[in-house]
């Protein structure tokens, strides 16, 4: 470096006289271009090529030439040498950074990573910047603004709120701990509150319907088509099981086969006679439509219609539908007395006891078989296309005697396992015992379900003439029902929206849920009295003969209309308002809601929403679950306790679905706009809305179970109710239950 600067200074000393800028540049260039300059000249040109140094002490080329021009030649070498050394120190890192390949690669990699990060992070930053800020505790969204809520929610001052509050309060036992004795806390009944709870059945819509209809049927001043209802009701009250009509029915079917008599080789002939008479104690045969845009008429062979809620027509899609029939375990109440009437008086006491025990055993075993098979659903359905194939596959009955000879359409067997099990069952008993038992079962299909009284006859009249009874009920509720139907639709959509967010719901179940709809409209046929009178004109009802009336109704229901209507609404399902049960209809893929269910006081528009979700919301949510899932067999066996046996007509699946319905309705309620604490509280009831939700749900189940004859005082019922409330874990938080309490321990099962 010293040699280089000495050469440069020598050059400048040899040219001292007034060099301009151009002369200076020419001198440098010529020196650099001179091959004899060697490496020193090349290095000098490389140094001067950095016109804008990083360090602030380095001078530009023009400034350097100006300094040379105005400086003393003697001091020029010293000054320039000093500045040049400083420039070298500052620019050495720059030279390395610019010429290093490794630094170049690192710079490119860093720039690529920076651009990629910006591309990925920019949408997230945008969403975060546009997301609403968390609301304060005392604030909820109302439009685009934040509306405050008072720390103490308002109190409902409507009369209906006071009535509901009194009804809930009357059933509570504050001396019991809800965390350990939930049933005794929520469903308490004593002599002090019995009158109140009997007068106000808020959650038992079926009892409300039965009470209203009983008052109407007892009115002898009814006219028009409703007069037939009153006459049928009166004939039920006058019924005597020791009737000549019953004996005539027995004789027409072959009569009693005494001990020692060789029975028929098969009971198929007897079943055909019973079916022709009307009852169907073994199988039910009817017509319905297939799915799709172009439906076809199907002949369907289903399980027994024993104790069906509604005596339906054979053409199912041309009238409203009843909910699925739930067979009850046990022996019908009228059977023991009917057996005594049926057996001849010539039998000895021992023979009578033996015959009675044998018939009771047959009926119990058949009932057990039918209940078990009905709980399995219709997932094993099969389709056949001729009677000969049906006869070869299921020879238990003579199908040529049961199915019309001119039928050429598809035949759907809804429960093939039941027909196979029925064939095995009939081989266990002598044909004589089966014959006598079938006669008694057919008579039970004609008689009321219990000994005649106003309440029993009210249910039996509604069972026999459901269209007329429903029209009478609708006539008493002629007010505009658009508002109540709209609120049911809102709850249905809220439940669906919550379920769609469930992570375990995917695939076909999610598709079915999206297509599911609700049907809460009333069938227009119930309000068209002119058409209703025409359809009932040929029916003769006598006020003194219940059995003859029922046989006449059976005969009319078996008639197949000459013209079958399949319009655009053929797949729509309509409910009988006199049957207060929400159900899922597979043909229309809809949740069918009767008017009587959504007319209960708990669904009043002036009540807080948590009461709507605790009553109607739970019932709809149960059927939504039933519609999107085939079964929960494995989960039901793992989760549901053995106490479920107390529900004689409920399976484990039903209890599990009830639990799931409560969980779905509860969380849907919590997702409502605005916090729950903003909902109006009930007067005189120091409970939170979430606590009231669980209490009302439990009280509804207690009231329904009592009306159905379930022993709610049994310890098993306490266990199953506590289990139902505990599932999902929400009740534990709501009632602040400790870790060792019953409700806390029984958190075992989430449906979804």
C-alpha angles and dihedrals in degrees: 000000000000091000090052094053093044090054091049093049092047090053092051092048090054089056106044102142117101103298115188127215095268091049090052093051091048091051092052094045094048091049093049093047093051110103090208089064089077123187095334093065092046092050091049092053091050091052094050093048089077097084095170109044123196094231116075094221094065116096129221120246095256092049090050093053091049090053090051092051096052099037133094111261090224094057096036096086094052097048096045092046090055095048092045092055090052090050090052092052092050098042101043092085090047091054091051094047092049097047100038114103092199092056089049092054093047091051093051092047092049092049091049092050091048093052092046091050092051092049092051098040099044097076090046092048089049093052092047092049093049097042116107115258119248113277121239117252092257096046137084133181118266109172107312096332140074116251120195123231123210117248089236111052118225121264121241108243098185118118091238089058091055090049093050092046091052091049093052093043092051091061098047124099106200091190090071127077112237091208093061105019105028097157093051090046097049106028103040117155124183139153089269097057099027094095093049095048093046092053095046112045096169098168102032102084094169092058089048090053092047092050093050093046093048090057091048096046092051089058106102093191094074113125139188118028091340090069088075089060091055092048092051091048091052092049089055092053090052094048119128119190089213091072132145089226091063091050089049090054091051093050093048090056095050103278129237118331108217127223111285094026116128107238127220119284089243137009091220091102091051092049089053091053092048091048091050089052092053114257121100109198095163109030137005121220121193144141127256140156132266123236125263139058093295104044123195129207113258130195106221127200109199140165123287122300091214112153091000114177092229131033095228131196121252090244100068103182097054094068139029119293133238122224118261111290116250112207115215123223120240138042122311112255095237095050100088093052091042090054091053089052092046099050115082117251089231092075118101121244092256092049092049092051092047093047092047093050092048093051092046090050091051092050093046093050093047091048091050091051093049094047093050093048094045090056092059094067126214102295092121096059118148133195124221129180106207139031094241091061089048092051094050094048098042110025093165090104137026099251094184087069094048103041122061112259093229094055111120102159131098119300116212119200104202098191113023093170090059092056091050092047090047091055091051091047095053092054090062094066132055112258089241091060091045091050095052093044093050091054091056093046091053091052090051088057089061100042126072117269094250141012109304118269132136094272095046093044091050091057092043093051091051089048093053099042106024097159094054093042092050092049089052091050093048090050089061091051100047093140118117107282097186093103095051092046090050092053091050089052091051092053091047091054091046091053092048092049091053093048093050088063093056107115093213093056110089144129119017093359091058091049091051091049092053092052095045116112138182127241114197099143120116120247109255091222090073091064097042098086094171093059090041092055091051092053092049097041097098093048113101116202120188120200093218106049119057095172095052090047093053093047089052091051091049090053093050093048092054093060114107112216117243092233122042115209116216106168129154092283096051091108093051116109123217127191132225103239090211090066106069099202128115110217143173117246114207097197095058095027090227141125106244115212120189118219092238091062096055091042094070117118092247089067095054113135092231093060123089115268095246089071090053092053093044091056116022095018094060093048094050093044090055092056092045088058091047091052099052101041131057097208147329095212098142095042092045092055092047099043112029114082123230089252086086088088088081087074097075094188098035126084128210088259092058092051092048091049090048088055091049091049091055092050094049094046092047095052092042088055091052091054093062118121109274126018121295090241088068092065117101113263124225117258117255093007115108095201133113121244092251092052090049089052093060093040094052092046090053094045091051091053091048092050093047092047092050091052091050092053098253115151101244092177092066118107089235090063090053090053097048093047091050090049092051093052093046098056115107093023095250095113090055090060095040095054094033093234118187121242096261098049124112096249092048095048095048097061093121110128140049112181095211 
